[in-house]
Amino acid sequence: MAWDDIPDWSLEVAEQLLAEVKEKDPFTFFHCCRVGRRSRKLAKALGLNEFEQSVIEYAGLFHDIGKAKIPTEILTKPGRLDSNEIEIIKTHPELSADMIKHLAHVPFFRFMLPGVRYHHEKIEGTGYPNALSGDSIPLFARVIAVVDSFDAMTHARPYRNPLPEEKAIKELKDFSGRQFDAKLVNYFLELIPHLKKEDEKDQHQEEVVVSHLIKKAA
Ligand SMILES: [Fe+2]
């Protein structure tokens, strides 16, 4: 097997891991699917090759699967979390990485780990789990961070309404270079109008979302 082979059982692994999340918290499941798909598009816009795009797509799909291991009453709490609950939520990137670590002997899965583990790091060094800063945050994680935050802001949660797209765009710009990689924000802002069109095309397909999304982008 070449180092850049994508095992034909990868999709099966994704479906199994995401099924667990879907049962526990459907919002997180659909969020993971969108982040996977859109991270691939951002990777493509950056000029990354097909294999790298697939690694990023899967890392996006898996970035929050560790939330399946967080107690439901915390994960779906319809109000503000207390500081202890926030600390528990903050363990999810490492929990997500732990859920795919046993596959790390396969390069395709090994390359996903940094994207999954470090998707909540911030450029200025105030993120978690390791408070990495700048370019010491792996590129794949910086890609997922932008796509993840935009998706989270533009979708409703039990405790808040979604932000209008213009406001979410303003947040990305305001935190560009502080929370987010400025270059990636610029690429993503250019992508946003296209993402919307594709979402309209995809909107009736959420139930078959995993196989649909993982299919290589045309
Ligand atoms: Fe996350």
Residues whose N, C-alpha, C, O or C-beta is under 5 A from the ligand:
A	BS01	LIG	H63 D64
